[in-house]
Amino acid sequence: MTLSPADVPTDLTHDLTSAQLDAVCHGEGPALVLAGPGSGKTRVITRRIAALIARGVPPWKILALTFTNRAAGEMRERVSRLVARDDGSRTGLVVATFHSHCCAILRRFGDRVGLQAGFSIYDAGDQKDAIKTALEEASLSATQWTPASVLAEISNAKNKLRDSAAYLADANDFWTRSVAKAYQSYETVLTRSNAVDFDDLLLKVALLLKSDSEVRELLQTRHQWVMVDEYQDTNHAQFVIAHALAERSKNLLVVGDPDQSIYGWRGADISNILEFEEQFPGARVIPLGENFRSTAHIVRAAAGLISHNVRRKHKELSTALGAGIPVAIFKCNDEHEEADRVAAFLQARAQEGIPWRSMAVLYRMNALSRVMEDALRRKSIPSTIARGTAFYDRKEIKDALAYLRVCVNPRDEVSLRRIVNVPARGIGSTTQRKIEAYAISHGLPLISGFAQAGRAGIVSGKSAKSVEAFVLMIREFAQTLEERLPGDLAEFVSELLETSKLDQLDDHSTVDERERVANLEELVSAAAQFRLPDDEPVADVAEDDAGYDGDQRAGEHPPTLADALRLWLESVSLVADADSVDPQQGSVTLMTLHAAKGLEFDSVAVIGVESGILPHSRASNGEQGIEEERRLLFVGMTRAERALMVSSAAVRSVRGVRQASIESEFLREIPRESCTHSDTTERFSGGRIEYDDPEAFSDMDVGEMFPVGSMVRHPIFGVGKIEYLARGFGGTRARISFRSVGLKTLIVEHAKLSRA
């Protein structure tokens, strides 16, 4: 099928540039859309979906994949505005993240890769608990083989589609052989628990598509028009999945930018996009270089920086938004002056009418946020640190979710261990170890070990009664899930909290206890807001079907409360860092450069641009690592729409020790004609001045009147010499050596000094 602008309704094309129109109207065959920052890539994907539907493509044949729930939600919302819903013209359309779509595939075909219904998805905390169990069962010391390092190696292997057997086959030294042993044990724990981690979602689907021709052909028939957003961020597993789905139709359109590939540390392979034309011969390449987000100074500064990279695809970056404000580059004395200059920068933008929610402070490492947060707090600037799904990381919430997961997946060992004595019910650690040993020795799931413990004589007395009551409670909840309807989800969560006594306050409740209960009440609210997806991402569809009604598959039961709970737990598990950023919140957002990917703000400050921080010290030994760090700064700079500040500090505290810093080489690569430079480290001869007050951003009168080294007169202490100045909260501190009384530290603004 071919598309031309004449085939597409004008309301979908009238406001597109010629390059965007080319991408939207691309017909059959592979295509790479090189989309620079702010070039309208989401518009291209959503308009293309609407154009295909308008041209007669059944919506259930269209699949769009991206990386965050936020991006997927925005795409679905835009498509819903472009395509009428009441005529069924969107039914069956799938716009999802890679991980959520793989979840849907495994819900349908999980039995072919050893998964049972209701499998659990382990987050980072669950993985840590699982690997600790795996290390113990593999007789490996968690001190010598740290969970974090072993999990990182396992994750890297899974991204390359290497299971434990494949990893073991390549193990050729003591470290890799030991990791292989831990990997095998970790797989055993996951299998025993009917659980997967995030990497497994991709690994299992990729291997399923490779090995199972029936599933592969079914999905290829279903997904005949495949689009992938942020293609530069795909790892090997995601490449295999996208390639397999589009292998028959060849209708794969990917959108991305090599200059924004910043996730190599977690498996993203930039060669997927750089070598797209080699992997898909005959592919069209459509560059989108016009930036609709940022003004010219920001675009030119970022373009000049990224031009120093070798591994990239060149495209002209431009904007029609006018020159705007030059990028402000500051070299500060230390992190405190840096934080105060940022505060002044943000205050200046606020005075121009920019809301706090349209501002952000970005940094390479979370550790840089503390001083920044303190400075903003002192100046009453509201701020929020974006660190992922903080609500779902709270202990009481994780406890409640663990109960719910055990109800739908009783084999989930990690969740079971977490809740078996929460709240305390007399099933102590000794009892648990006995039951676990019994279950392992008899090849039983842990929940079966608890169920048999009393009859087998493993426990007795009060402990036996407590264990029996706990197992009965879980069984009754599991039975309820199969008998009730999806709309009862919030009521069920509330009943579980009450029956388990998780939401009970003691007689002398504290503020923390009341906050715990309030958080659990918020969890019930979250359950009440959850809705089952309208469309089933995977279904048996004949290739020549003219339509698809999106109802449940023939022969299957209507959805139950258990189905709703499984899907809700999946949605909770698959939230990304960027999804935690609320664009409507009335506060400045503090976040890492990695987490800022895909977001945009009127005003942005990028701090800590110093050698060893950005570029990070781990990247200093390889050009590819340096290039990824340069891309990271490029991404941060291009988040800004109208105002951008980039800063470094000459001195920074590291683990409590003040150390000299060297400004990043990247700062010297930003074209000077697009910037203004300020270097306060050289402003005062004979000494150094430090600033803790944002007025220093513009007011230098005190330092000019009383520079370090000058002679001054005090009405009481007489004549002295200024040895040190430091502008702090409340005024400028001066250390003065007086002839009569020795050293004194005074606040200059109140000391009634005069030049001697």
N, C-alpha and C positions, 0 to 999 in steps of 0.2 A: 504494500500500500504506500502511496506517495501522499505527501501533504504539501499544500501550497497556501500562501496567504488567502487566496480566493476561496479555499475550502473551509476556512476557519471563520467563525463569526467575528465581526469587526470589534465587538466589545471585548474580545480576548487579545486583540492585536493592536488596537489604535494607539496605545501609549508605550509600545515597545520600541527600542532602538533596532536598527537593522541587524545587529549581531544577536540580540535577544530573539528577534523574529526568526532568524535562521535556526536557532536552537529549538524554539517552540515548534517550528514547522518541519523539523528534520523527520524524514519518513522512516523507512525500514533500514536496518543495518546498524552497526556500532557507531557511536559518536562520543567524542570527548569534548566537553564544554569547559574550557579553561576560564574559570570565574575568579577574577581578582576580588580583593576586599570591597564590599559594598556595591558589587556590580549587579545585584538583583538575581542571584541564583535561585532563591526560593520562588521568586516570581516566575522564572523560566520553568521550573519543574511543575509548579501548580498550573500554569497556563498550558503547558504541554499535556498534562493529564486531561484538562478540560477540553483541549483541542482534539485529542484522540477520541474522547467520548462523543464530542460533537460530530466527528467524522464517521462514527458508527462502530467504534471499537467497544465491545462489551466491557463494562468497568471491572468485572471480575477477572479479566485478562491482564489488568494493569497492577503492577507492584512497584511501590516506591519505598526505598530503604534509606534510613538515615541513622544518626548515632545517639541522639538524646530524645527523651520524651517531649521536651519543650519544642524541638524542631519538628518532630512528627505531629504534635498537636497543632502547631502553627500551620503546617501544610494542610492538615485535614480541615482546619477552620477556613483557610483560604479557598480550598476546593469546594467546600460546602456553599460558599458565597458565589462561586462561579457556576456551579452546576445545580440545577433545581433538584430537590430531594423527593418531593411528593410523587414524582412519576417513576421513582425507582431507578433513576439514571445514575445513582452512585452505589447501588447495592452491589456488594461483593468487592468493591475497590479496597485494596490494602495499602495503607500508608503507615509504616511502622518502623521501629528500630530493628537493627539486625537481631539483637538479643530477644526482643519480644516476639518477632516473627519465628525465630528458631524455637522459642517456647511453644508457639502454636503448632509448629511441625512436630515437635516431640510429644505434645499432648495427643496428637493423632497417631504417630508412628513410633512412639517411645518403646513399645514392646519389642520392636525389631532391633533395638540397641540395648536391651536389658533393663529398661525402666518400666515401673508400674505406674498406674494412675495415681495422681496426687503427689508425684515426686517433689521433693523440697529443693529450693534454690538457696545455696549457702552464700552468704555475704562474707566480707573480709573477716569479721569476727568469728563466724561459724567455721570458716576455713582454718583459722588459727587453732580453734578447739579441735577440729578434725585432724589436723596435722600433728598436734601434740599427742593425740591418741595413736596416730600412725607411727610416730617416732618411737613411742613407748613399746608398741607391739613389734616394731622392727628391731628393738634393742639398740636404738641409737640415742645418744645423749642429746637432749634439747639444748644443753649448754654449748656443746661442740657443734651441733648441727642446728642452728637457730631456725625456728619456724619461718621467720620472714625470708631468710636466704633460700631455704628449701622450697618454699612456696613460689618465690620468684623464678627459680630454675624450672619448676614444674610448669608454671604459667608460660614461660618462654617455649618449653617443649610442646605444650598443647597448641599454642599459636602456630607452631610449625607442623601441626597434625601428627605429632609423635606421641603415642601412648606409652605406657611404662615399658612394654615389651620392646618397642622400637628404641626407646631411650637406652634401655639396658644393652641392646645389641651394639650400640655405639659407645658405650661407656668404656673408657680405656685407662682410667687412673683411679686412685683411691677416692677422690672427691665424687666423681661422676658415678662410680659404682655404688657408693654409699647413698647418693641421691636417688639412684635407680631403685635401691632397696626401699627407701622412704616413699618413693613414688608408687611402687607396687602396693605397699601397705596403705597408702592414702587412697588409692583406687579401691582397695578392699573395704575400707571404712565407708567410702561413699556408696559403694554397691550395697553393702549391708544396710545402709541407712536409706536406700532408695532416694539418693540425693545427687545433685550436680552442683558444680560451682559455675561461675560466669563463663569461664573458658570452655567448660564442657558443653555449654549450649551451642557454641560454634563448632567445636571439635566433633561432637556426635552427629550434628546435621551434615557437616562437610563429609565425614566418613560414610554416613548413610547415603548421601547423594552419589558418592563414588562407587559404593558397593551394591546398592539395591536398585536395579534397573526399573522395577515397577514403580517405586516411589519417585525416582528421578523423572520418569516419563510422565507420571501424573502431575508433578509440579511444573514440568516444562510445558505441559498442555495448559495448565491453569495460568501460569505467569508468562505470557507471550510478549509483554511489553515491560521491560525491567528498567528502572531508573535507580541510580545510587548517588546519594548526596555525600559530600565530603569524602570523595573517593581517595584523596591523598592519605586519609587516616585508616584505610583498610589494612588489615594484617593478612597473612597468607591464608588463614582459614576463611576469612570474609571474601577474599579474592576467589577462592575455590567455589564458595557458595554462589556468588554472583555469576561466575563463569558457567557453572553447571546449570543454573536456572535458565540462562540465556543461550545455552549451547545450541538448541534446536532452532529457535527463531532468529538468533543473531541480533535481536532488537534490544541491545544494551546501550543505554545512554548514561554516561557517568559525568558528574559535575564535581569539579574540585580545582585545587590550586597547589602545585608543588611548593610554592613559597609559604604555604601555611601548614606544612606537614611538621607537626611538633610532638608527635607521640611515638617516636621511634623507641623510646625507653620502655614502652609497654607493647611493643610488637608491630606497630604500624610500619609498613614497608613502602617507602617512597617510590621504589622501582615499579610498583603497580601502576602508578599514573605516568611516570616517566617513560615507561615501555609499553604504554597502552596500544600504540599503533603497531608494534611488533607482535603483541599478543592477539590483536584483532586486525588482521590485514584489511586494508581498504577503509579503515575507520576515518570518519570526518573529524577534523579538529576545528572547533569554533571558539575563538578567544573573546572573552568579555573583559575589556580593560577599563571601561568608564566607571568611575566610582561615584555613586549617588549618595554616599554617606558623608565623606570628609571633604574639607576645603583643600585648596591647592597646596598650601604650604605643608600640610600633613601628608598629602599624597606624594609630593615630591621628596619630602624627607624620607618617607618609608621606602619609596622606589629607589632612591639613592643608596640606602642601606642594603636592601636585598640584592641590588645589582652586583654586590661583591661575592655572591654565591655562584658556584660553578654548576652544581646539580639542580638545574631549573629549566623551565620552558619560558622563553622570553615572550613578554606581551607588553604593549605600551599601556602604562597606567595614566589615566587622565581624569579630570573632573570639570564640570561646568558650574561649580558652586562658588567660584570666585576665590581670590587669594586667601582671605581669612587672616587669622592671627598666626604669626610665625611660631614655630615650635620653641618653647622655652627650655633651654638646657641649663641646669644648675649644677655647679660643683660646690658642695657644702663642706663645712669643717667636719661635722660628724652627723650621726643619724638623728640627733635631737634637732639640730638646725634644719636638716633635711625635712623632718616631719613638720616643723613649724612653717617652713616655706610652702610645703604642700597645703597645710591648713590655710595659709594666706591666699594661695592660689584658688582654693575652693571657695573661700569667703568672697574673694573678688568676683568669682563667677556667680555666686549667690546674689551679690549686690546688683548684678546685671539681670536678675530675674530667672536664672537657671535653677530649677528645683534640685534639692539634694539627691533625689532618686536618679537624676540624670548625670551623676558624677561617680567616678570609680578611682580607686587606688590599686594598682597592680604591682605584683612583686614575684620574684623567682621562687622564693622560699617562704613558707608560712612563718618562720621565725622572725621575719622582718615586720610582721604586722603589729607586734606588741607596742613598740615605741610610737608607731603611727596611730594606733588606737588610743593610746594615752594622750597624745597631743590633740587629737580631735575631741576627746572627752573634755579636756581642760577648756577648750574653746567652745564647748556646747554645740559642736557639730555632730548631728546624729549619724551613727555609722553601724553597719552590720557586716560581720565577717561571714563570708560564704564558705562553709566547710562541709559541703555535702548534706546528707540527710540527718541533721542533728536530732530532730524529733524522734526518728526511728532508731537512733543510737542510744536513747535513754534506757536505763536498766529496766524500769517498769514496763516500757513499751516492748523491749526485746523479750521480756518474760511473757507478756501477753501474747505476742506473736508466736513465741515458742509453743505455748499451749495450743494455739490455733493450728500450727503446723503439725503437731502431733495428732490432732484430731483428724486431719485429712491424710496424714502419712504417719501412722503409728511406728513405722520402722526408723524414723528420724532420730538417730542416737544422740546427736549433738543437742537437739531441742529437748529430748527426753531427759538427758542428764541435767539440763539447765533447770527444769521445772519440777523434777520429781520430789524435791523437798522445799519448794517455793510456792506459797509460804511454808514455813516449817511445819512438818506433819509427822515427825518422828522417824523419818527414813534417812538416817545419817550416812556418812561416807563409808563407814565399815560395812553397813548393810548393802550399800550400793556396790561396793567392790566384790562382795560375795556373790551377788546376783549377776554382775557382769562376768565374773569368772565362770559361773555356771552356764550362762548363755553361750559364751565363746566355746567352752569345752563340749557343749552339746550341739553346736552349730545352729543356735537359735537367734532370731532377732532379739534385741535387748528387751523389747516390750513383752515378748513371750517369756523371757526369763523372769520378769517381774510377775507375770500372770501365773507362772508355775512355782514361784519361790516358796509359797506356803506349803503346797502339796509335796514338794520335793524336800521339805525340811530344811531349806536354806535359811529361812527366817522363822521366828516363832513369837508368840506373845503379842505385845503391843505393836511391834514392828510388822508382824505378819498382817495384823488387822489394818494397819496404815497402808501397807503395800496393796492389799486387796481392795481397799476403798479407793485408792488412787486409780488402779487399773479399771475398776468399775466406772468411775467418773469419766475416764477417757472413752471407754466403750459406749457409754450412754450418749456422750456428745457426738461421737462418730455416727451412731445410729440416727440421732436427730438430724444430722446433716443430710442424710439420704432421704429423710421423710418430709422435709420442709422445702419451701420455695425460695428462690433467689432473693425475693424482696424482704425476707426475714433476716438478712445478714446483720444489720445493726442490732436487732433484738437478740440475735444469737450471741454476738460479741458481748453484749451487756449481761446476758445470762451467764456466760462463761466467767466473766470477771466476778460476778456475785457468788457463783457456786464455788469457784476456786479460792474465793476470799482475797483475790489480788487487790480489789478496790476498797478494802475495809480500812478504816482508820482505827487506831488504838484509842484508849481512853484519854491519853495525854498527847494528842496529836500536835506535831510541830508544823511550822510553816513548810518545811520540806515535805512532810507527810501529806499535807493538804495539796501541795503542788503536784505530788505524785498522783493523787487521785484525780486532780484536774486534768493531768496529762492523759490518764486512762479514759476519762470522759471525752476528751478530744479524739481519742482513738475510735470511740463509738461513733462520733460525728463523722470521722473520715469514712467509716464503713457505711454510714447512711448516705453519703454522697457518691458512693461507688455505683456504677452502672455497668451491666454486662455489655460487651461490645456488640454493636449492631450486626456486624458482618463476620462470618467465619473465614479466617484467612486460608484455610485448607479445605478443599471439598472435592468430591468426585465430579468432574465436569467433563463432558464429552467435547472433543475438539471442535465439533461443528455445531455446538449449542448456540442458539441465537440469544439466549438470555440465561439469567440465573436468579433465583428468588431469594437466596441468602438464608433460607430457613434451615432448621436442623437437618442433618443428613438422614436419608431414608433408613428406617429401622432403628434409629437411635432414640433414647428416651428424652423427654423434654428436660431442659436444664434444671438441676436441683440446687439446693442451698450449698451442697458440697462443691458444685461447679463454680458457683459465685465466689465462694471462699478461696478456692484454688486460684482463680483469676485475680482476685484482690491481692492475695499474698504475692503473686507474681508481680503485680504492678508496684507493690511496695518494695520488692527486692530489686527492681530494675530501674531505680531512680538514679540519675547521674548528678555529679557536682553542679553542673550548670542549671539543672532543674530546680535547685534550691534558691536561685536568685529570683526574687519577686520584683519585677520591673515597676510595680506600683508603690513599693514601700517608700516612705518618706525619709530615706537615709542614704548616705554615701555607702557604696558597696566596696568592701575590702576583699580582694581575692587574688589567687595566684594567676599568673599569665596563662597557665594551661587551662584553668577553669573558665577563663574569660573568652575562650574560643567561641565564636558564634554570637557574641553579645555586642552591643554598641551603646555608647554613652555620649552625651554632649561634650563632657569634659573628662579627661583622663590624665592621671599622674602615674608614671612608671618609675618606681624608686629602686635604689640599689643596683644601678647599672655599673658594676665594678668587676674587675677581673677576679675570678674565683666564685662570683655570684652569678653574673650574666656577662660572658659565658661562665657556666658552672665549672668548678674545678675538675669534675669528672669528665668534662668534654675537652679538656685542654690538650690531650695527647693525640687527637685525631681530627682531620679536616672535616670529616662527615659530622662529627659531634659539634664542631664549631659552627658548621653551616646550620645545623638544627637549632642551636642556640640563637643564631642570627635570625632565623625564621621566627623564633619565639618572640624576640623583641619586635620584629616586623608585625606579628599578629597583635601584640600589645598596642603598638603605635596606631594601627589601623582600626582599633576599637573606637578611637576618638572621632567625633563629628566636627567640632568647632574649636576646641582648645586642647592642647597637649603639652604636658610638662614631663621632662625626663631628667632624672637626678642621680647624682653619685655623691659619696661622702669620702673625705680624705682620711677619716678615722672612723672605725666602727667597732663596737664591742662584740667580741666573739667568745661565748662561754664565760662572760664576766671579765674578759681581758680586752683592753682597748688596743687595737691593732691598726697600723697604717694600711690604707687601701690604695689601689691603683685604678684609675678610671678605666672603664672597658674600652677596648679597641673599637667597639661598635660606635661609640660616640664620635670618634674621629672620622667615621665613614658616612655620617649623616651630612648632607650638603649644607655648608654654612649659610648659603644664600636663603635657605628656608628656615633659619633658626636665629634666635637671640641667645647669647651666651653670658652667663654670670658666674664669676669665680670669686667667692668671698674668702677663700683660703689665702689669697694674696693681697687683700684689701689693705691690711694694716702692716706697716713695716715695724720691725722690732718685736713682734709678738703676734698672737692670734686672738681673735674674738669669736666667741660662740654665741649662738642665738637660740633661745627657747621661746621666743615671743614672735608671732607672725607679723607684728609691726615692723620687724627687721626687714621684712620683704620690701619695704619702701622707705623707712625712716632710718637714716644713718647719722643724725645730728650728734648724738652722744659720742660715738666713736670718732667723729671728725673733730669735735671740740676737745676731747681728752684721749688722744691716741696713746697706745702703749709706748712708754719711754718718755712721755712728757712730764714736766714738773708742775705740780699743783699745790695749792695752798688750802688748808682746812682751818676754819675759825678756832678750833680747839687744839688739833694735833700739829698744826703748823705746816711746814713745807715737806713734801715727799715726792717720790717718783712712782708713776704707775707702772707696775710690772706685768699686770695681767688684767684683761677685761673679759667678762662673760655675761652676755645678756640672758637673764633667766626670767622665770615666772615672777612678776612683781617688779622688775627693773633690772638695771645693768649693774652687776657686781664688779667692783674694782679692788684688786689687791695692791695696796700702796705701801711702800717702804718709807715711813716717816723718820726724819733725823732724830726726833726726840723720843718717840714711843715705839719705834720698830714697825713691824708689819701689822696692818689693819685691813680688814675687808669691809667695804662700805657700799651702800646702794647709791650710785652716782646721782640719780634723780632727786635724792633727798639729803645729800651730804653737804650741800652748799659749798661746792668746790669752786675754785677759780684758778686760772693759769698763773703760775708763779713767774 
